[in-house]
Amino acid sequence: MKLSVIGGGGVRSMFLAKSIAQKAQALGITDLVFMDNNEKKLNIYGRMAQAVAARINPEIRFTLTADAKDAISDADYVITTIRVGEDDMRVKDERIALSMGVLGQETTGAAGFSFAMRSVDALAGYCEMVRQYAKPGCKVFNFTNPAGIVSQTLRDMGYDFTYGICDAPSGMLRTFEKLYGAPEGSARGELYGLNHLSYFKSVTIGGRDVLNEIIENDRAYTETDLRYFEKSLLRERHAILNEYLYYFYYRERAVANILAAPQTRGEQIAEINKKMTAELEQIDVEKDFDKALAVFEHWYGERENNYMAAESGVKRQTKWHFDPFEKDDGGYAGVALKFMEIVQGGAPDSMILCVPNNGAVEGLLDSDVVEITCDIAGGEAIPHRFGRVDEQNLELIRRVKIYERLGSEAIRTKSRTKAIEALTLHPLVASYSLATALTDAYLEHNKAYTEGWK
């Protein structure tokens, strides 16, 4: 089996390589290809990923390439995780929004729309290559942010072999397992909503529903990503919230915290990545992997401990390390690998993916891409039926989904008018005048990527 990663020169490439290499033998993965059009980063982070995979599973054929056709040809599965414009464009995405008093965050709201404006054409190009050169039935798992609107747009373009993936829901379930001292994989969740805007209706550990226990557990608000919320909010929503809902339920606090912070999240990431890359450039990764790993651990630890710190005022205090042999939940690679495991195992099982709604949640269109618990059977994802859900939760979901529908249309038809309509309806913009100013600013900002917009 051949698995290809488009965007294999990213700083998280070692995590992908570790997860895949640990499960390669069981899944029958013989060929692993990491492709990136940034050859400098591919030669640093791609080579580090290659070194990790070799330590775990020396039998796997691991190739690095800048040629997308070579990477995709005869692939059984493809993971896309690209950053068109790289970190500097992300910084400007966020600062443009903040300059107008609007939340600047790369996956949620206006800055995310700017990112999607750059990303979709590139992803569509790779999807066309999959149609032409990959094996029949090849699935594409997209982790490129913002996964919600990107997944919606790719499906609207007819790429029905694409699935949006995110490690936030599975990561949260893993924190609950740790809270209970339960084995990995013992927590299951019934989740509905959109990417980065989803609600756990139930959480079971060992078959027992513990959702209300978790909501009332004070430790959950210090030891899991419920740290961003107040207990009263979760009681009122009758659900456990995706951490990104912080930006919706605490909007003014998030914006004020970001504006008061010395750096945005994008600026933090850009600075950390530049310093880390500069240090790693001086090291021969293949000859002195341990030294390169020590540099990576230092800088990536800084990145992890500052996750959502500027926005929420809550900083993690965790000593971070990377052990190629330590078992982990696989992150976003783990989501794609779980799909493969279920398909190969033959017995239906459930997992969380971004897929078309198809009647799962009343009040949404069948074609609306939702993030939801699915049964995987016969190589396809079938969303669980939730029927009527909490009215207030649905109202927020519907509002953002309409933004995603209009945003998809704007990107597909290159329409300034539809982009303004989309941002006008987004709850974190909610203003025609702001939406107009943001759209024009982002069209100018992205002019190298938005030829033909009108």
HELIX and SHEET records of a PDB file:
HELIX    1   1 SER A   13  LEU A   27  1                                  15    
HELIX    2   2 GLU A   39  LYS A   41  1                                   3    
HELIX    3   3 LEU A   42  GLY A   46  3                                   5    
HELIX    4   4 ARG A   47  ILE A   56  1                                  10    
HELIX    5   5 ALA A   68  ILE A   72  1                                   5    
HELIX    6   6 GLU A   86  SER A   99  1                                  14    
HELIX    7   7 ALA A  110  TYR A  133  1                                  24    
HELIX    8   8 ALA A  147  ASP A  156  1                                  10    
HELIX    9   9 ALA A  168  TYR A  180  1                                  13    
HELIX   10  10 LEU A  211  GLU A  216  1                                   6    
HELIX   11  11 ALA A  220  GLU A  223  1                                   4    
HELIX   12  12 ASP A  225  TYR A  228  5                                   4    
HELIX   13  13 LYS A  231  ARG A  237  1                                   7    
HELIX   14  14 GLU A  243  LEU A  245  5                                   3    
HELIX   15  15 TYR A  246  TYR A  249  1                                   4    
HELIX   16  16 ARG A  251  ALA A  260  1                                  10    
HELIX   17  17 ARG A  265  GLU A  281  1                                  17    
HELIX   18  18 PHE A  289  ASN A  305  1                                  17    
HELIX   19  19 ALA A  309  SER A  312  1                                   4    
HELIX   20  20 GLY A  331  GLY A  345  1                                  15    
HELIX   21  21 GLU A  391  THR A  413  1                                  23    
HELIX   22  22 ARG A  416  LEU A  425  1                                  10    
HELIX   23  23 TYR A  432  HIS A  445  1                                  14    
SHEET    1   A 6 ARG A  61  THR A  65  0                                        
SHEET    2   A 6 ASP A  31  MET A  35  1                                        
SHEET    3   A 6 LYS A   2  ILE A   6  1                                        
SHEET    4   A 6 TYR A  77  THR A  80  1                                        
SHEET    5   A 6 LYS A 139  ASN A 142  1                                        
SHEET    6   A 6 THR A 162  GLY A 164  1                                        
SHEET    1   B 3 ALA A 187  LEU A 194  0                                        
SHEET    2   B 3 LEU A 197  ILE A 205 -1                                        
SHEET    3   B 3 ARG A 208  ASP A 209 -1                                        
SHEET    1   C 3 ALA A 187  LEU A 194  0                                        
SHEET    2   C 3 LEU A 197  ILE A 205 -1                                        
SHEET    3   C 3 ILE A 240  LEU A 241 -1                                        
SHEET    1   D 3 ASP A 349  PRO A 356  0                                        
SHEET    2   D 3 VAL A 369  ALA A 377 -1                                        
SHEET    3   D 3 GLU A 380  PRO A 383 -1                                        
END                                                                             
